Amino acid sequence: MPHVMWAAGCHADHAMPDRIWNWRWTPMRKPKAMAAATERATMDHDPVVQGILKAISLKRLRPGMKLGEVELASAFGTHRTHIRQVLSHLGSRDLVTLIPNRGAFVSQPSPQEARAVFATRRILERAAISAAVDNLTPDAARDLKGMLALERAHADHDRWDGLALSADFHLGIARLSGNPVLIKFMEELALRTSLIIAQYEPAGAEDHCPDAHPDIAERVLARDKAGAISAMDRHLTEMEARLKIGSEGGEAVDLAAIFEDLGVIPQKRSRRRVEG
């Protein structure tokens, strides 16, 4: 049964009991914005969307790389209509650029956007740390220590796992804030940052994030809010300084190989396709 709204034709007047009320009942329709938000939340969990986001977050899909419908459909074992829906969804999040008669491409952040993203991250990460310190509980402290332990364990191992854990540290701080809106913004900015790093990081550049994170975490655990914020500011400044913002990005690589390496699709599927 639909929700209803009522509107009275005149105001109530307790001094005049014989006044007649005119009622008009109008069904409430589901707002378009609510329906769009539901659809977007559903698409966020789509396995192809998740696979592409993983490849972007780990800097395996580089800015400017073409995302061919046929190649993606073949790699994921799905149909082109599904891939078009995925690319349209990612386009709505500014992670993919859709060009008529040319196709879909991983978005290429401009130098202005790159600097704006880092400026925004400074604001939000300061807020996240402030709230994380204020809300620090024994469980939250244990979670933070666990994130550091995982990062240390992967320090000398797989680079892609290390990059994912590095991003998870920043998202973990945001989650400790307990603010769902801030967390959502940080998730979006983490993806944008991955695109920026893929676009502007020089070949062979070292990632010093694992060195900076323990200092930030220790200050949070000590409830040293000012010190933790200062350490995060230095960390973000070093990240931005490592990039050659304004330079050209690297070369693209094979899509199927990327998703195989990340475990998003089984290797045997693409091998059969190539061998056939």
C-alpha positions as CSV (number, residue, x, y, z in Angstrom):
1,M,0.0,0.0,0.0
2,P,1.6,3.3,-1.0
3,H,2.3,6.0,1.5
4,V,-0.1,8.9,1.4
5,M,0.0,12.6,2.0
6,W,-3.0,14.7,3.0
7,A,-3.8,18.3,2.4
8,A,-6.6,20.1,4.2
9,G,-8.8,22.5,2.3
10,C,-9.0,24.8,5.4
11,H,-7.4,25.3,8.8
12,A,-8.9,23.6,11.8
13,D,-10.9,25.9,14.1
14,H,-11.9,24.3,17.4
15,A,-14.3,27.3,18.0
16,M,-16.4,26.2,14.9
17,P,-17.1,22.5,15.1
18,D,-19.5,22.7,12.2
19,R,-16.7,23.6,9.8
20,I,-16.4,21.1,7.0
21,W,-12.9,19.7,6.2
22,N,-12.0,18.9,2.6
23,W,-9.4,16.1,2.3
24,R,-7.3,15.4,-0.7
25,W,-5.3,12.2,-0.7
26,T,-2.2,12.0,-2.9
27,P,0.0,8.9,-3.3
28,M,3.7,9.5,-2.6
29,R,6.0,8.5,-5.4
30,K,9.5,7.2,-4.9
31,P,11.8,10.1,-5.7
32,K,14.0,9.7,-8.7
33,A,17.1,10.6,-6.7
34,M,16.4,7.7,-4.3
35,A,15.9,5.2,-7.1
36,A,19.2,6.4,-8.7
37,A,21.0,6.0,-5.4
38,T,19.7,2.5,-5.1
39,E,20.8,1.6,-8.6
40,R,24.2,3.1,-8.0
41,A,24.7,1.1,-4.8
42,T,23.7,-2.1,-6.6
43,M,26.2,-1.4,-9.5
44,D,29.0,-0.6,-7.0
45,H,28.9,-4.3,-6.0
46,D,28.8,-5.6,-9.6
47,P,31.8,-8.0,-10.0
48,V,33.0,-6.3,-13.2
49,V,32.8,-2.9,-11.5
50,Q,34.7,-4.3,-8.6
51,G,37.3,-5.9,-10.9
52,I,37.9,-2.6,-12.7
53,L,38.0,-0.6,-9.5
54,K,40.6,-3.0,-8.1
55,A,42.7,-2.7,-11.1
56,I,42.5,1.2,-10.9
57,S,43.2,1.2,-7.1
58,L,46.3,-0.9,-7.7
59,K,47.4,1.3,-10.6
60,R,47.2,-1.5,-13.1
61,L,44.7,0.3,-15.3
62,R,46.5,3.4,-16.3
63,P,44.9,6.7,-17.3
64,G,44.0,7.0,-20.9
65,M,43.8,3.2,-21.4
66,K,40.9,2.2,-23.7
67,L,38.4,-0.2,-22.1
68,G,37.1,-2.1,-25.0
69,E,33.6,-3.6,-24.7
70,V,34.5,-6.8,-26.6
71,E,37.7,-7.4,-24.7
72,L,36.1,-6.8,-21.3
73,A,33.1,-8.9,-22.1
74,S,35.4,-11.7,-23.2
75,A,37.6,-11.4,-20.2
76,F,34.7,-11.5,-17.7
77,G,32.6,-13.9,-19.5
78,T,29.6,-11.6,-19.9
79,H,27.8,-9.7,-22.6
80,R,28.4,-6.3,-24.1
81,T,25.1,-4.8,-22.7
82,H,26.4,-5.6,-19.2
83,I,29.7,-4.0,-20.0
84,R,28.0,-0.9,-21.3
85,Q,26.1,-0.6,-18.0
86,V,29.4,-1.0,-16.1
87,L,31.2,1.7,-18.1
88,S,28.2,4.1,-17.8
89,H,28.3,3.6,-14.1
90,L,32.0,4.2,-13.8
91,G,31.5,7.3,-16.1
92,S,29.1,8.7,-13.6
93,R,31.8,8.4,-11.0
94,D,34.3,10.2,-13.2
95,L,36.6,7.2,-13.3
96,V,35.9,6.5,-16.9
97,T,35.6,9.0,-19.8
98,L,33.0,8.0,-22.4
99,I,33.7,9.5,-25.9
100,P,31.0,9.2,-28.6
101,N,32.1,7.0,-31.5
102,R,35.5,6.3,-29.8
103,G,34.6,4.3,-26.7
104,A,35.5,4.3,-23.0
105,F,38.8,5.3,-21.5
106,V,40.2,5.3,-18.0
107,S,40.0,9.0,-16.9
108,Q,43.1,11.1,-17.1
109,P,43.2,13.6,-14.2
110,S,44.5,17.0,-15.2
111,P,47.3,18.7,-13.2
112,Q,44.7,21.1,-11.7
113,E,42.5,18.2,-10.5
114,A,45.5,16.3,-9.1
115,R,46.5,19.3,-7.0
116,A,42.9,19.8,-5.9
117,V,42.6,16.1,-4.9
118,F,45.6,16.4,-2.6
119,A,44.3,19.6,-1.1
120,T,41.0,18.0,-0.4
121,R,42.6,14.9,1.1
122,R,44.6,17.1,3.5
123,I,41.3,18.6,4.8
124,L,39.5,15.3,5.1
125,E,42.3,13.3,6.5
126,R,42.9,15.9,9.2
127,A,39.2,15.6,10.1
128,A,39.4,11.8,10.0
129,I,42.4,11.8,12.4
130,S,40.8,14.3,14.7
131,A,37.6,12.1,15.0
132,A,39.6,8.9,15.2
133,V,41.5,10.2,18.2
134,D,38.3,11.4,19.8
135,N,36.6,8.1,19.2
136,L,39.5,5.8,20.0
137,T,38.4,2.6,21.8
138,P,40.4,-0.5,22.7
139,D,38.8,-2.3,19.7
140,A,39.7,0.6,17.4
141,A,43.3,0.6,18.7
142,R,43.5,-3.1,18.0
143,D,42.2,-2.7,14.5
144,L,44.8,0.1,13.8
145,K,47.6,-2.1,15.1
146,G,46.4,-4.9,12.9
147,M,46.5,-2.7,9.8
148,L,50.1,-1.9,10.6
149,A,51.1,-5.5,11.2
150,L,49.6,-6.5,7.8
151,E,51.5,-3.7,6.1
152,R,54.8,-4.7,7.7
153,A,54.2,-8.3,6.7
154,H,53.9,-7.3,3.0
155,A,56.7,-4.8,3.1
156,D,59.1,-7.0,1.2
157,H,56.6,-9.1,-0.8
158,D,54.1,-8.5,-3.5
159,R,54.0,-4.9,-4.6
160,W,50.4,-4.9,-5.6
161,D,49.3,-6.2,-2.2
162,G,51.5,-3.6,-0.6
163,L,49.8,-0.8,-2.6
164,A,46.4,-2.1,-1.6
165,L,47.3,-2.2,2.1
166,S,48.7,1.3,1.8
167,A,45.4,2.6,0.6
168,D,43.6,0.5,3.2
169,F,45.5,2.3,6.0
170,H,44.1,5.7,5.0
171,L,40.6,4.2,4.6
172,G,41.0,2.5,8.0
173,I,41.7,5.9,9.6
174,A,38.6,7.3,8.0
175,R,36.5,4.3,9.3
176,L,37.8,4.9,12.8
177,S,36.2,8.3,12.6
178,G,32.8,6.7,12.6
179,N,31.6,9.2,10.0
180,P,30.0,7.4,7.0
181,V,29.9,10.4,4.8
182,L,33.6,11.1,5.4
183,I,34.3,7.4,4.7
184,K,32.5,7.6,1.4
185,F,34.4,10.7,0.3
186,M,37.7,9.1,1.3
187,E,36.9,6.0,-0.8
188,E,36.3,8.2,-3.8
189,L,39.4,10.2,-3.2
190,A,41.5,7.1,-2.8
191,L,40.5,5.9,-6.3
192,R,41.1,9.4,-7.7
193,T,44.6,9.3,-6.1
194,S,45.3,6.0,-7.7
195,L,44.6,7.5,-11.1
196,I,46.7,10.5,-10.3
197,I,49.7,8.4,-9.2
198,A,49.3,6.1,-12.2
199,Q,49.3,9.2,-14.4
200,Y,52.2,11.2,-12.9
201,E,54.4,8.9,-10.9
202,P,57.9,8.4,-12.6
203,A,58.9,4.9,-13.4
204,G,60.9,3.2,-10.6
205,A,59.7,5.7,-8.0
206,E,59.7,4.2,-4.5
207,D,56.6,4.1,-2.3
208,H,57.5,5.3,1.2
209,C,54.0,5.0,2.6
210,P,54.8,2.0,4.8
211,D,57.5,4.2,6.4
212,A,55.2,7.0,7.2
213,H,52.2,5.1,8.4
214,P,53.6,3.8,11.7
215,D,54.5,7.3,12.8
216,I,50.9,8.4,12.1
217,A,49.4,5.4,13.8
218,E,51.6,5.7,16.9
219,R,50.5,9.3,17.4
220,V,46.8,8.4,17.0
221,L,47.3,5.6,19.6
222,A,48.9,8.0,21.9
223,R,46.0,10.4,21.4
224,D,48.4,13.0,20.1
225,K,46.0,14.7,17.8
226,A,48.2,17.6,16.7
227,G,51.2,15.3,16.1
228,A,49.1,12.8,14.1
229,I,47.7,15.5,11.9
230,S,51.2,17.0,11.4
231,A,52.6,13.6,10.5
232,M,49.7,13.0,8.0
233,D,50.3,16.4,6.4
234,R,54.0,15.6,5.9
235,H,53.1,12.2,4.4
236,L,50.6,13.7,1.9
237,T,53.1,16.4,0.9
238,E,55.8,13.7,0.3
239,M,53.3,11.7,-1.8
240,E,52.5,14.8,-3.9
241,A,56.1,15.8,-4.3
242,R,57.0,12.4,-5.6
243,L,54.8,12.9,-8.6
244,K,55.7,14.8,-11.8
245,I,52.4,16.5,-12.1
246,G,52.0,17.8,-15.6
247,S,54.0,15.1,-17.3
248,E,52.7,12.4,-19.6
249,G,51.6,9.0,-18.2
250,G,53.0,5.6,-18.9
251,E,52.1,3.1,-21.7
252,A,49.0,0.9,-21.5
253,V,49.1,-2.8,-21.1
254,D,46.9,-5.7,-22.0
255,L,43.5,-5.7,-20.2
256,A,43.2,-9.5,-19.8
257,A,46.7,-9.8,-18.4
258,I,45.9,-7.1,-15.8
259,F,42.8,-8.9,-14.6
260,E,44.6,-12.3,-14.6
261,D,47.4,-11.0,-12.5
262,L,44.9,-9.5,-10.0
263,G,43.0,-12.8,-9.7
264,V,39.8,-11.1,-11.0
265,I,39.5,-13.6,-13.8
266,P,41.0,-17.1,-14.1
267,Q,44.0,-17.4,-16.2
268,K,42.8,-20.4,-18.1
269,R,39.9,-18.4,-19.6
270,S,42.2,-15.9,-21.4
271,R,44.7,-18.6,-22.3
272,R,41.9,-20.5,-24.1
273,R,40.9,-17.3,-25.9
274,V,44.5,-16.6,-27.1
275,E,45.3,-20.2,-28.0
276,G,42.0,-20.5,-29.9
